[in-house]
Amino acid sequence: MDEPDVSQFSELQELARYTRQPRRQEEGRDRLIRFLDSYAPSPAYQPIVDSLCIYFGLFPYLNPNRLALSAAEALAFEFHRPAVEIRDKEFVFHAEQALIFYRLLDGESIILSAPTSFGKSVILDALVATGKWDNLVVIVPTVALIDEVRRRLATFAHRYRLITHPSQDPGQNNVYVLTQERFLELPVEPNVNLFMIDEFYKLGSHSPDDQRMSMLNIAWNRLRASGAQYYLTGPNVDSLAVTLDDGLRESLYVSDYRTVAVDVEDRSFVPDEERIDDLASLWDGLEGSTLLFVSAPARAERTAVEVAQFDSMQEPTGFVGEVAEWLKDNFHPAWRIVEALRRGVGTHTGPMPRSLQRIMIRLFAEADISTLICTTTLIEGVNTSAKNVIIYDKRIDRKPIDYFTFSNVRGRAGRMASHYLGRVITYMPPPQEEPMVVDIPIDSQSSSAPLSSIIQLPEQDLSNESRARLQDVMNQTDLSIATIKANRGFDPELQIEAARLLRSSRALRQNFAWSGYPTNDQARRVLDFGLDNLLAPRQRRGMNINRLWGTMNAVRDTHGDLRELVDRQAAYRFQNEDLSDVVANVLAFQRNWMGFTIPSLLKAIERIFNEVATSLGEALSNYEFYLSQVENLFLPPSLLDLDEYGLPLPLALRFADLGMAEGQAVAEVLPSFIALAKQEAVRSQLSKIELWIVDDVLSGLGASVSR
């Protein structure tokens, strides 16, 4: 038997001293985690290590062989194992996870602010596994997170129906996993028993024209009004605004319980123009996986190519090369994302199709690639982490990265039970710590609350200040409050002015009274009107009607062929753009404008116009068919919806050619896809990479192929 390491024993002695100093428990836990990072299990020391893990609440770090535990320690361990089956039979909470879980189980509502490594999402999984609640609602900030949560909860499909789209019919017991927009589109609001809002700090965005913040506030208001128990989660929030009610503020639980230790290396002294060379010199010394954060999608793609050229970059597996070739053939050979992946570097940005984001995350999580270049959308999009995190840029949207964002990115370094010690390299000076206070404008009705939120409140709930702010809106007669409320997220004053413009011009109205498929002139005039009159300048993001109309028509005319679309749009690129930029711009337009902004504009204009036309005794409009065409990229309905389940559009088009059923709702298409994807005659026509993708989609739907 090997002799015990004396230095390890000395460190264990030091750690044991912390057990007599409760006020230094956080410091002691951090030191124990650092010890575990280099600890080689020893029969002589394991009982001591296990006892320390129990004292500091780190039950997941106990040695799997727990025979040496005392009766009291074994009892403590069992208390932290939820009496439900989740993930694996050996799952155990750490101390503060168990505290939150049992308080929620007892019916308490909690707003939890805790570090990224805390493990907030697994508490939800355990709550669902208990079967205590009939209907649960989970509000997440992105569609990518819908997919992630749905995949996790698929194991409970025998007990609950998982609803991820408003078109799905509920069952007797349901878990709704939705963005705030999808929740507000539900035809019938569910009888909610428990609801969760992930990344709850987004309720208090400081941008007055943030439409998504307004929608999240409206969703929160409706859910809270139901009287259901709630569980809100997010990182690095210190307090709630004093203007919020006491009950809400008292439900906030702020934890700094960390399950990983992090070292931060400040390299902000390196001049910007020398960063890439400095990073190259450090690369060979990085152990394990690496996330590199940059400020914007275009920066991510360019940086990925630069990093991929490092001499010390890990050689990619042959499988990664095959994935890169598939992306080249099915998207575009000039795309920098393909070039970087060929050399083993992945990219994750907001405008990428969700299925491609899923591919990149899978390659990274399964260690096929060890490097992922990403924007901060990864923080909001999926739960992933790495041994190393590099903060490469200093600004986002031309503003210095603040302490809150810095802390969120830093929190991606290390992972419970995987990477005990994370490493952060930052090329920006770590910001000075500042408290993060979150307001919920629709509750506080503060002066920063957008009118689009507070207009949704019942009149009797309005504060005096809100009544004064809404006075002009409430007293005008150009547009009803019902229509203003129906156009959730749109500024009431802009809506009223749009109604006035329509009332004042019969010639203008003549372009709006259409149904079905419009003429080019009709559609263009309606969209031009909406762009100019219903969106604030920041929401337009530099878009004009010529660019919008031209790109949308090019999408329609190319029938899902991205390569042809890019080649057509290349003629209109800016002087400093190349074909790869055109690919990224087109994908961003399809996702942001055609997937969300244009459909929501058309719905709002239709409601406003129809009210005006009704009052004047004129013909009404119905934009529903055209709106559906736009959000489906002028392709058969629901093909594009499969992208959020992990099926890229080119592959969805293949399945359509192979006989997949069409349907207005994705719930009508999924059974047909599953049946086809399991047929050997179909599978034999798919490549190795396509089967890898398809089988992942099936797995996420709880319909894996039997081997």
N, C-alpha and C positions, 0 to 999 in steps of 0.2 A: 504494500500500500504506500502511495506517495506521502511524503511528509507534508503536514499542513503548512501553508504559506504564512510565515510570521507577520509579514506586512499586512495581509488580509485580517489577521486576528487583531492587530493594532487598530486598524480602521473600524472593525466591529466594536472594539472597546469604546472608541470615540462616538460611534453611532449610539451605543447603549446609553451614553451620558445624556443624550437628547431626551430619553424617556423620562428623565427627572426634571425636564425643563419644558413644560407645556407651551410656554410662550414662543419657543423656538422650534415648534413642530414643523412649520413650513420649511425652515432651513434644514432640519433633520431629514425630512422626506426627500428634499432635493439631493442631499448628500447620499442618502441610501440609494436613490435611483442611479446616481453616478457610480456608486460602488457596484451595483448590479450590472452596469454596462461592461465592466471588465472582469467580473467575478466568474471564476471557473468552479462549478459546483463541487463541493467537498463534503464527504460524509461527516467529517468532524465539525464543520462549521454550519451545515445546512439547518440544523435545528435553531441556531442563533439567528440566521438570516430569516428563516420563516417567522420566528417570533417578532423580529423587527418589522417585517412586512405587515404582520397583523397589527402591531402597535400603531403603525403609520397608516393603516387602512388600505394597504396595497394588496388586497386579497388575490387579484389576478396574477400577481408575481410570485405566489407560493409555488414551491416545488410540487409537481404533479403527484409525487409519492408523499402523501401526507401522514404516513404511519407514525412519524415522530412527534406529531402535534399532541399537546396535552388535551385533556377532555374539554377544558375551557376554550382552548384555541380551536378545536374541532367544532365546538358548538358555535363559536363566532363565525367560522367559515361557512357553516351551513345556514346561518342566519342571512348571510350575504348572497346566498344562492336563491334566486327567485324560484318559487314552486311552479314554474312553467317551463316549457321546452322552447328555447330560442337559440338559434345558431348551432350550439352544440350542448351536449348534456353536462359538460364540465363548466359551463359559463358561470361566472361569479361577478358580482358587483364590487367595485371599490367602495370605501366607507360612505362617501358623500352621494354616490349614485344610489346606494341602498336607502339612504336617508330620504332623498327626493322621491324615489319609487314608492316607499311605504307611505309617505305623506300624501302623495297623489292617490294611492290605493285607498286611503282613508277618506277621500273625498275633498281634500284641500285643493284650492287653485294656487298655482305657483307660476311666477315669472322667474325663470332661471337664467342668470348670467354666469357663465363659466367658461374656462379656457377651451380651446379647440380640442385638446387631448382628453377632455373630461369624459366624453362618451355620452352625450345628451340624447342621441338618436336611439341608442339601444334601450333607453328607458321607455321610449314610445313602444318599441317592439315588445317589451315585457308587459306593458299595459294592455296592448292588443291581445297578447297571448293569454291573459287572464280571462278574457271573454266577459268581463264585468259590464261593459257598456254595449248597448245595442247599435248605436250609430255614433261613429267618430268622424270628425273632420280634421284633416291635416292640410294647412295652408303653407305652401312652399314658394320661394321666390322665382323659381325657374322650372321650365318643362323638364330639363335634365334631372332635376331633383325629384320630379314626379316619377320618372322612370326608375331612379335609384330606390326610392321608398317603396314603389310598387314591387320591385324585385325582392326587396327584403321581406315584405309582408305577404308575398305570394304563398308562403308556407301556411298561411291561415285562411286560404281560399275555401277550405271546407267549412269554415265557420262564418266568414264574412264575404260579401261581394265587394270587390275592389272597384271603386268608381273613380276613373281618372279623366273622364270627359263628360260634359253636360248631356251628350246624346245618349249615354248609357242609362238603362232602366235600373233603378235600385231594387234590392231584394228586401228580405225581412230584417237582416242585420248587415250593415254596410260600413266600410271604411272609405270615406271620400278623400282622395289625395289630389289636390287641385291648386292651381295658382289662384290668386285673388280674383282675377278676371273670370276664370272658369267657374269659380264658386258663385259669383254674381250672375252668371248666365244660367244657373240651374233652373229648370222650368218650375220646380217646386222645392222650396227650402226644406231640408230634412229636419226631422225632430232630433236635434243634436243632444247627446248626453255628455260628450267630452270633445273639446277641440284643442288643437295645437297650432301655433303660428311659429314657424321657424324663421330665424333672423328677424326677431321682432323689432330690432332697432330701426328697421326700414319704415316703421310707422311714423318715425319722427324725422324724415328727410327734411333738409333745410331748403330744398328747392321749391319755390312756390308754384311752379308749373310742372311739377313731377306728377304726371298722370297716374303712374303706378302707385305712388304713395297715397294719392287720394283714393284710389280703388281699394288699397289695403285697409285704409281707415274705415271705409264704408263696410268692407267685409267684417272687420273687427267689431264695428258698432252693431251689426246685425247678429253676429254670433254671441256677443256679450249680452245683447238684449234677450236672447233665448233663455238666459238663466243657466246655461250649461257650465260645467266645470271646465277650467282652461289650464293649459300648460304651454307657456310661451318660452322660447329658448333663443339664446344668442350669446355672443362673446363680448367680454370687455366693457360691459355697461356698469357704471358705478351707482347710478341712482335714476329715479324717475322724477320728472318735473314736479315742483311743489304745487303747481296748479292742478294736478290730478287728484282724484279723491283718495282719502286715506286708505280705504279698503284695497285699492289697486296698488298703492305704494307699499302697503304692508305685505303684499303678496310677493314682492321682489326678494329673491334669495341670491345674494352675490357670493360666488365662490371663487377662490383662487387655487382650488385643488388641482394640482398638475400631476400627471402620471408620467411625464417625461421631463428631462432637464435639457436646457438649451444654452449653448455658448454662442455669443454674438461677437463677430469680428468686424470692426469698423474699418472699412477701406475707403472712406469718403475723401481721403487725401489724394486719391488717384485722380488725375485730370480726366475729364469725360472722354477725350480723344484717345486716352491710353487704357481705357477700361477693358476693351476686348483682349488686348495683349496681356494685361495683368491677369485677367481671368484665365487665359490660356496657360499662363505660368503656374497657376494654382490647381489646374484641373487634375493633374496627375495625382495630387495629394488628396483628392476627394474620395471617400469610401462610401459605397452604397448609392442609393438613388438620389437624384437632384431635381428640384423644381427651381426654375429661373423665372422671376417675375419681371415683366416689362410693362410699359404704360399703355400700349395700344395694340390692336391686332396687326397693323402693318409693321410695327416695330417687332412684334413677336415673330413674324414670318422671316424678316430679314435677319434678326438675331439668331434664329434657329439655324439658318444656313451658315452664318459665321461660326457658331459654336460647333456645328457638324464638321468643320474643317480643322478642328484642333487635332494635333498629332496624337495626343493621348486619349482621344475619344474612343470609347469601347467599341470594338467591331460588332456590328449588328448581326443577329442570327439570320440564317437563310430565310426563315419565316417572315421576318420583318421586311426583307427585300421583296418577298412575294406580295405582301400587303401594299408596299409602295408601288409595285408594278400594277396592282389592281386599281389603286387610286389614280395612277397615271392614265390607264386605259378608260376608266369610267368617269373621271372628272376632267383633268386637263394636264398634259405633260409639262406645261410651263409653270405650274403652280409650285411656289417655293416650298410649300408643305411637303410635296412629294420628294423634292430634291433633298430636303433635310432628313426625311424619314429613311431614304436610301442609305444614309450614313449613320442611322441609329438615333436620330434626335426627333422626338415627337413635338407637336404643337397643339395648343388648346386655346382657342379664342372664342369670343361670343358669337361672331357672325358665322362660324363654321356650322354646317348641318349637324344636328344633334347626334345623328348616327355616327358621324365621323368623330365627334367628341368622345363618344362611347368607345370607338375603336382605339383612340389614343389612350384613354384611361385604362382600357383592358391591357394594351401592350405594356403600359407602365406598371400597372398593378401586378401583372404576371411576370415582370422582370425581363420581358423580351427587349425592352429598351430601358435605359437607366436615367435618361434625361428628358424632361418635359419643359418646353418653353411656353409660358402662359401669361395671360393678363389676369387682373384681379377678378374676372368673371369666374375663374376656377374656384375662388373662395365661396362664391354664392352657388356655383353650379353643382358640385359634387363633393362628397367627403373623401378627400385623398390627402396624403401627406408623404413626406420623404425624409431620409436621413439628413439631407442638406437642403437649405433654402437660400437662394441668392436673390437679393433685392438689387436689381441692376439699374433701374431708372429712379429718378428723384421726384418726378412730377406725374400727375394724372390729370388730364384735361387742363394742362398748363398751370395747375395749382400744386404746390408742394404736398407730398404725401403726408397726411396728418398722423398723429399718434395712434388713433383708432385703427386706421387702415394698416399702418406698420405693424401693430400688434396682431391683427388678424393674419397677415402674411407670415409673420414670425411664428405664429401658432401652428403653421403647417410643418414645422421642423420636428421630427421625432414622431413616434407612434407607439401607443401603449402595447406592451408585450412584444414589440417588434424592434423599434429603435429606441432604446432607453435614453440615449443622448443625441439630441439634434444639434446641427451646426448651422448658424445663420451667417452669411457673408453679405454685408450691406455696403453699397457704393453711395448711399446717401447717409448723412449724419443721423443717427437715431433721434427721432423727434423728442422734445421734452415732454415728459408725461403730463397729461392733462385729463381731468375727470370727464367722463362721457355721461351726459345727462340726456335721457330720452323723453321726449314729449309725445303724447298721442293727441294730435291737434283736434280730432273730432270729439274727444272727451274734454280736453282743457278749454277748447274754443279760444285759444290764444290768438293774438293778432297775426301770427304766422300761418294759421290754419287756412288752407285754400278755400275759397267760396264753394268750389265744387264738392268739398267734403261737408261743410256745415249746412249746406242747403238740404242735405239728406236727412237732417235731424227733424223730428216732430217739432212743430212750432212751440209747444209748451216746454220743450227742453232747451230752447235757445237762451243764451245769456243776454244781458242787456247790450253788451258790446257786439255780440253776433247779430242781434236784431238791428242795431244801427248800421252794421256793415251790409246787411242784406236788405235794408229798407228800400233802396231803389229797385232791387230785383223783385221784391215782394209787391211793390206798388205799381209796377208797370203792367201794361195789358197786351203787349206785343206777343208774348210767349208764355204759355201756362207753366206753372211750377211743376206740374206732372211731367211735361215734356223735358224741362230742364233736369229734373231728377232722373228721368229715364236715360238721358245722355250722360251717364256717370263718367266722371273724370274730366269732362269738358268744362271750361270756364263759363259760368252762367252769363257773365256780361258779354262774352264773345257770342254766345248762343243768341242772346237777345238782339244784339246788333245784326247778326246774320238774318234773323227773322224780319227785322225792320227793312233790311235791304231787299229781301224777297217781296215784302208787302208793297214796296215803293215802285216796283218795276214789273209790269206784266210781261214785257219782252224777256226779262231775265227768267221769270217763272216758266216760260214756254219751254226752256231747255231742261226743266227738271221733271216734267210730268210724263215720265216713261216707266214702263215695266218690262220685265224679261231682259232681252239683250238690246242695249241702246245702240244708236248710231255713234260713230266716232265723235262727232261734234257734241252730241248730248253728254256722253261720258266725260269727255275732256272738260267741258264747261262746268259740270258738277264738281269734278275733282279740283279744278282750278279755284272754284269758289270756296271749297272746303279748305284747301291749302292756305288760301289768303285770309280767310275769315274765322276759322275755328281752331287753328293751331297758333300757339305763341311762337315768336321767332326761334327760341331755343328748341322747340319741338320740331321745327322744320329742318333743323340741322343743315342748312345750306341748300335744301332741295328746292327746285323750281318746277313749274308745270312741264316745261319742255323736256327736261331730263326725266321726270317721272313718267310722262306719257311715252316717251321714246323707249325707255327701258322696259316698261310694262308690255308694250306691244311686241318688243323683241322676244320677251319671255313667252308670250302667246304664240308667236309665229315659229318658234324653234321646238315646241312640243316636248320639253324636258331634256333636250340634247344640249348639255352644258358647253361642250366644245364648240358647237355651232353658235351658241349664244355669245360666248366670249369672243369668238372671231368676229361676229357682227359688231359687238360693242367696242372692240379694239379701235375702231375708226374714230371713236368719240373720247378716247382717253386723254387725260391731261399730259402735257409735255414731259413731266417728270415721272410718269407712270409707265410700267411695262405690262406684259400680258398677265403676269402673276397678280399684279394689282387689280387688273380687270376682273380676274376670277374672284378675288376676295370681295370686290365691290358688288359684283352681280349677286353673289351668295348673300351678302349683307342686305341688299335691296330686297331679294326674295323673302328673306326671313323677317326683317323689321318692317318694311313698307307694305309688301303684299300680304305678309302673314298677320300683321296687326294694324298698322296705322291706316292704310287705305280702307280695309273693311270697317273699322270703327268710325272713320269719317263718313263713309256711305250710310251707315246706320243712323248717325246723328243728323246728317242732312235730310234723310228721308223723313225722320220724325218731325223735324222743324218745318220742312216744306209741306208735309201733309197737314199739319195743324193750320198753317197759313192758307193752303188751298181749300181746306174744309170751311174755314171762316168766310172765304170769298166765293164759295160754291163752285170751285173749279175741280178739274180732274186730279186724282191722286196719283202717287208714284208707288212703285214696289221694286226696290233694288236688290231683293234677296237673291235672285238667280245670278245676277252679275256679280254681286258681292261674293257669292260662293265660288264663282269661276275665278275671281281674282285670288282669293285666299288658297285655292287649290292649284294655283299657277296655270290655270286653263287646262288642267289635266283631269282625268276621271276623278270624281269625288273620293276622298279618304285615302287615295294613294299616298299623298304627302303626309297624312297622319301617321302612317306606319314608320316614318322617320323617327318619331319620338320613342318608338319601341325598339329602335336600333337598326331598322332596315333602311339602308340608303335608297334614295329615289331611283337610281339606275337599276337596282336589284328589284325594287317594287314594280318597275315597268316590265322587267323580265317576267315576274310572276303574273302580271296582268296578261301578258302575251301567252302564258302557259294556262290561262283559263281562270285566274282568280276572279271571284265574283266582284261586281261593282256594287257600291252602296252609298247612300247619302251620309251614313254614319259609320265611324270606324268599327263599332260593335257589329255591324253587318258584314264587314270585310274580314275581321280577324278569324272567325271559324273557317272560312274558305282558305285563308293563308295557311293556317295550322294544318289543315287536311292535305293541302298540296305539298307543304314542306316536309311532310312525313312520307310521301309517296316515293318509292324507290325510283320510279320512272322519271320523276322530277329531279330527285337528288342526283341522279346519274348525269344530269345535264349541268350541274353546278360545279364550279371549280373548288379546290381545297379552301381557298380564302372565303368564297361565298358560303360554303357549308359551315365554316367557322363563325361567320356572321349570323347565318340563319339559325344555327343551333343555339346561339346566345339569345336570339330573339325568342325562340321557343322556350328556353329555360326561364326567361323573364316572365313568360306568360303561364308558367307552371305546366308546360306541355312538352317536356323534353322527350327526345326520340329514344326509344328503348334500344339498348345495345345487345 
